[in-house]
């Protein structure tokens, strides 16, 4: 159905208990996937553009890296506040506002005359991305019926994987014919299109009308911002005093945040959802799984380029089979999760992922590309089999009216695992006295195995009746 037919859709505040009807469901999913693609692309294309930006703005590489760091930090600290705000006033309002903010911030990024203003604009862009990423899974739960939710989550995983894989290629193509400013300007028509489609199609949800807790939001910023900043500084061998102070701030703020949340019926940090065993296990397996993923993602390009001597182009091509395999496997896993037990798929996927990571160590340094491609494709298949079913379990184990909190925790678990994995990767590279691929991949496969054990423990507990299934 062509896009102009969207005019036939009428804006209705009706809350649909089990997914949207007719073509409106397709339009809503399209709007969501467009915005997810934008947010993921802007987190990956900057790696390619950073040298050009630093040269154009007269900035040092260390200063220019903040263009990336500021974006990531803004996302991490704003995920849970935006998910809580979505439950309070409605996911639709937060989402559309986030897309608009993302578009406006993209224009400001393109027009920034200095690295300082560009970094500030990237913070705004990160806040817009956080509004999008914090509740996209929650909105999908209101867009699709329960019987097709796994398939919808598989689409999200596929979009994230394809966007992550295509980011460097798209950035290189744009910068071959235009300046780095166009990396941001391309977001403007996409934002307008997403808002136009989403305004008519995105679902309404019954808002809780809970008063937004600004104190908890501030404590959340200190807790997660301090943690991510400390992990990042550990990875680059930062000042031990600064790292210790950041961990201390994160810990103290976290204690006050937890104490404040325990007294609330709808906490911003959804500790009440962690009382649900299936949800808690899904969070644990997600953190450890994404930790394993990031260890490999960070270290393998260095191994290919610095140790094996491959060019930057060849290094990028060798890394491509992983996200492409995930993009193929995730939708299939999502559909299977709708028909069969998603719990069995998560454990199987993580076991395949762990085997793929360990298989990399058996590829000889002078070996053919086929061995590397095969091992990385196996990693992608395993992770794709795990991600969509695990996210489905996470969402459906939470009450429907807590979809926002579950979606926020889903994204927070992913980013926390990735931050820990990046820090571990940097430590393993920096303290090994050389690039010890076997040791690095053993740690990564160990984290994946831990995730698989959590998945299998969850399955055993459900099978034996130790915990109740509500998915």
TADA-V813178 format. One record per residue. N is the residue number from 1. D_FIRST is the distance of its C-alpha to the first C-alpha in whole Angstrom. Layout:
n:N d_first:D_FIRST
n:N d_first:D_FIRST
This chain:
n:1 d_first:0
n:2 d_first:4
n:3 d_first:7
n:4 d_first:9
n:5 d_first:7
n:6 d_first:9
n:7 d_first:12
n:8 d_first:12
n:9 d_first:13
n:10 d_first:16
n:11 d_first:19
n:12 d_first:21
n:13 d_first:24
n:14 d_first:23
n:15 d_first:24
n:16 d_first:22
n:17 d_first:25
n:18 d_first:23
n:19 d_first:19
n:20 d_first:16
n:21 d_first:15
n:22 d_first:11
n:23 d_first:8
n:24 d_first:11
n:25 d_first:12
n:26 d_first:9
n:27 d_first:10
n:28 d_first:13
n:29 d_first:14
n:30 d_first:12
n:31 d_first:15
n:32 d_first:17
n:33 d_first:17
n:34 d_first:17
n:35 d_first:20
n:36 d_first:22
n:37 d_first:21
n:38 d_first:23
n:39 d_first:26
n:40 d_first:27
n:41 d_first:27
n:42 d_first:29
n:43 d_first:31
n:44 d_first:32
n:45 d_first:32
n:46 d_first:35
n:47 d_first:37
n:48 d_first:37
n:49 d_first:37
n:50 d_first:40
n:51 d_first:43
n:52 d_first:41
n:53 d_first:41
n:54 d_first:44
n:55 d_first:46
n:56 d_first:44
n:57 d_first:45
n:58 d_first:49
n:59 d_first:48
n:60 d_first:50
n:61 d_first:47
n:62 d_first:48
n:63 d_first:47
n:64 d_first:44
n:65 d_first:43
n:66 d_first:43
n:67 d_first:40
n:68 d_first:38
n:69 d_first:40
n:70 d_first:40
n:71 d_first:36
n:72 d_first:36
n:73 d_first:39
n:74 d_first:37
n:75 d_first:34
n:76 d_first:37
n:77 d_first:39
n:78 d_first:36
n:79 d_first:34
n:80 d_first:36
n:81 d_first:36
n:82 d_first:33
n:83 d_first:32
n:84 d_first:35
n:85 d_first:33
n:86 d_first:30
n:87 d_first:32
n:88 d_first:34
n:89 d_first:32
n:90 d_first:28
n:91 d_first:26
n:92 d_first:23
n:93 d_first:26
n:94 d_first:27
n:95 d_first:24
n:96 d_first:23
n:97 d_first:27
n:98 d_first:27
n:99 d_first:24
n:100 d_first:26
n:101 d_first:29
n:102 d_first:28
n:103 d_first:26
n:104 d_first:30
n:105 d_first:32
n:106 d_first:30
n:107 d_first:31
n:108 d_first:35
n:109 d_first:35
n:110 d_first:34
n:111 d_first:37
n:112 d_first:39
n:113 d_first:43
n:114 d_first:44
n:115 d_first:44
n:116 d_first:45
n:117 d_first:42
n:118 d_first:39
n:119 d_first:40
n:120 d_first:40
n:121 d_first:37
n:122 d_first:36
n:123 d_first:37
n:124 d_first:35
n:125 d_first:32
n:126 d_first:33
n:127 d_first:33
n:128 d_first:29
n:129 d_first:28
n:130 d_first:31
n:131 d_first:29
n:132 d_first:25
n:133 d_first:27
n:134 d_first:29
n:135 d_first:27
n:136 d_first:23
n:137 d_first:24
n:138 d_first:25
n:139 d_first:22
n:140 d_first:20
n:141 d_first:23
n:142 d_first:22
n:143 d_first:18
n:144 d_first:18
n:145 d_first:21
n:146 d_first:24
n:147 d_first:23
n:148 d_first:21
n:149 d_first:22
n:150 d_first:24
n:151 d_first:20
n:152 d_first:19
n:153 d_first:22
n:154 d_first:22
n:155 d_first:19
n:156 d_first:21
n:157 d_first:24
n:158 d_first:22
n:159 d_first:21
n:160 d_first:24
n:161 d_first:26
n:162 d_first:24
n:163 d_first:24
n:164 d_first:28
n:165 d_first:28
n:166 d_first:27
n:167 d_first:28
n:168 d_first:32
n:169 d_first:30
n:170 d_first:28
n:171 d_first:31
n:172 d_first:33
n:173 d_first:31
n:174 d_first:30
n:175 d_first:34
n:176 d_first:35
n:177 d_first:34
n:178 d_first:34
n:179 d_first:36
n:180 d_first:35
n:181 d_first:34
n:182 d_first:30
n:183 d_first:30
n:184 d_first:30
n:185 d_first:28
n:186 d_first:25
n:187 d_first:24
n:188 d_first:24
n:189 d_first:21
n:190 d_first:19
n:191 d_first:21
n:192 d_first:20
n:193 d_first:16
n:194 d_first:17
n:195 d_first:18
n:196 d_first:16
n:197 d_first:13
n:198 d_first:16
n:199 d_first:18
n:200 d_first:15
n:201 d_first:14
n:202 d_first:17
n:203 d_first:19
n:204 d_first:23
n:205 d_first:26
n:206 d_first:29
n:207 d_first:31
n:208 d_first:35
n:209 d_first:36
n:210 d_first:39
n:211 d_first:41
n:212 d_first:40
n:213 d_first:43
n:214 d_first:43
n:215 d_first:46
n:216 d_first:44
n:217 d_first:42
n:218 d_first:45
n:219 d_first:46
n:220 d_first:43
n:221 d_first:43
n:222 d_first:47
n:223 d_first:46
n:224 d_first:43
n:225 d_first:44
n:226 d_first:47
n:227 d_first:46
n:228 d_first:44
n:229 d_first:46
n:230 d_first:49
n:231 d_first:47
n:232 d_first:46
n:233 d_first:50
n:234 d_first:51
n:235 d_first:49
n:236 d_first:50
n:237 d_first:54
n:238 d_first:54
n:239 d_first:57
n:240 d_first:58
n:241 d_first:59
n:242 d_first:56
n:243 d_first:54
n:244 d_first:56
n:245 d_first:56
n:246 d_first:52
n:247 d_first:52
n:248 d_first:55
n:249 d_first:53
n:250 d_first:50
n:251 d_first:52
n:252 d_first:54
n:253 d_first:50
n:254 d_first:49
n:255 d_first:52
n:256 d_first:52
n:257 d_first:48
n:258 d_first:48
n:259 d_first:51
n:260 d_first:49
n:261 d_first:46
n:262 d_first:48
n:263 d_first:49
n:264 d_first:46
n:265 d_first:43
n:266 d_first:40
n:267 d_first:41
n:268 d_first:39
n:269 d_first:41
n:270 d_first:39
n:271 d_first:43
n:272 d_first:42
n:273 d_first:39
n:274 d_first:42
n:275 d_first:44
n:276 d_first:41
n:277 d_first:42
n:278 d_first:39
n:279 d_first:37
n:280 d_first:41
n:281 d_first:40
n:282 d_first:37
n:283 d_first:38
n:284 d_first:41
n:285 d_first:39
n:286 d_first:36
n:287 d_first:39
n:288 d_first:41
n:289 d_first:38
n:290 d_first:37
n:291 d_first:41
n:292 d_first:41
n:293 d_first:38
n:294 d_first:39
n:295 d_first:43
n:296 d_first:41
n:297 d_first:39
n:298 d_first:41
n:299 d_first:44
n:300 d_first:43
n:301 d_first:42
n:302 d_first:46
n:303 d_first:47
n:304 d_first:45
n:305 d_first:46
n:306 d_first:49
n:307 d_first:51
n:308 d_first:49
n:309 d_first:49
n:310 d_first:46
n:311 d_first:44
n:312 d_first:41
n:313 d_first:39
n:314 d_first:40
n:315 d_first:40
n:316 d_first:36
n:317 d_first:35
n:318 d_first:38
n:319 d_first:36
n:320 d_first:32
n:321 d_first:32
n:322 d_first:33
n:323 d_first:29
n:324 d_first:28
n:325 d_first:29
n:326 d_first:28
n:327 d_first:25
n:328 d_first:25
n:329 d_first:27
n:330 d_first:25
n:331 d_first:22
n:332 d_first:24
n:333 d_first:27
n:334 d_first:24
n:335 d_first:23
n:336 d_first:27
n:337 d_first:28
n:338 d_first:26
n:339 d_first:28
n:340 d_first:31
n:341 d_first:33
n:342 d_first:32
n:343 d_first:36
n:344 d_first:37
n:345 d_first:34
n:346 d_first:35
n:347 d_first:39
n:348 d_first:38
n:349 d_first:35
n:350 d_first:38
n:351 d_first:41
n:352 d_first:39
n:353 d_first:38
n:354 d_first:42
n:355 d_first:43
n:356 d_first:41
n:357 d_first:42
n:358 d_first:46
n:359 d_first:45
n:360 d_first:45
n:361 d_first:49
n:362 d_first:49
n:363 d_first:48
n:364 d_first:51
n:365 d_first:51
n:366 d_first:51
n:367 d_first:49
n:368 d_first:46
n:369 d_first:43
n:370 d_first:41
n:371 d_first:43
n:372 d_first:42
n:373 d_first:38
n:374 d_first:39
n:375 d_first:40
n:376 d_first:37
n:377 d_first:35
n:378 d_first:36
n:379 d_first:36
n:380 d_first:33
n:381 d_first:32
n:382 d_first:34
n:383 d_first:33
n:384 d_first:29
n:385 d_first:31
n:386 d_first:32
n:387 d_first:30
n:388 d_first:27
n:389 d_first:29
n:390 d_first:32
n:391 d_first:29
n:392 d_first:28
n:393 d_first:32
n:394 d_first:32
n:395 d_first:30
n:396 d_first:30
n:397 d_first:34
n:398 d_first:34
n:399 d_first:34
n:400 d_first:30
n:401 d_first:32
n:402 d_first:33
n:403 d_first:30
n:404 d_first:30
n:405 d_first:34
n:406 d_first:32
n:407 d_first:30
n:408 d_first:32
n:409 d_first:35
n:410 d_first:32
n:411 d_first:32
n:412 d_first:36
n:413 d_first:37
n:414 d_first:35
n:415 d_first:36
n:416 d_first:40
n:417 d_first:40
n:418 d_first:38
n:419 d_first:41
n:420 d_first:44
n:421 d_first:43
n:422 d_first:43
n:423 d_first:46
n:424 d_first:48
n:425 d_first:46
n:426 d_first:48
n:427 d_first:51
n:428 d_first:51
n:429 d_first:51
n:430 d_first:54
n:431 d_first:56
n:432 d_first:56
n:433 d_first:59
n:434 d_first:56
n:435 d_first:53
n:436 d_first:53
n:437 d_first:50
n:438 d_first:51
n:439 d_first:52
n:440 d_first:49
n:441 d_first:47
n:442 d_first:49
n:443 d_first:48
n:444 d_first:45
n:445 d_first:45
n:446 d_first:47
n:447 d_first:45
n:448 d_first:42
n:449 d_first:44
n:450 d_first:45
n:451 d_first:42
n:452 d_first:42
n:453 d_first:45
n:454 d_first:43
n:455 d_first:40
n:456 d_first:43
n:457 d_first:45
n:458 d_first:42
n:459 d_first:41
n:460 d_first:45
n:461 d_first:46
n:462 d_first:43
n:463 d_first:44
n:464 d_first:48
n:465 d_first:47
n:466 d_first:48
n:467 d_first:45
n:468 d_first:42
n:469 d_first:39
n:470 d_first:36
n:471 d_first:33
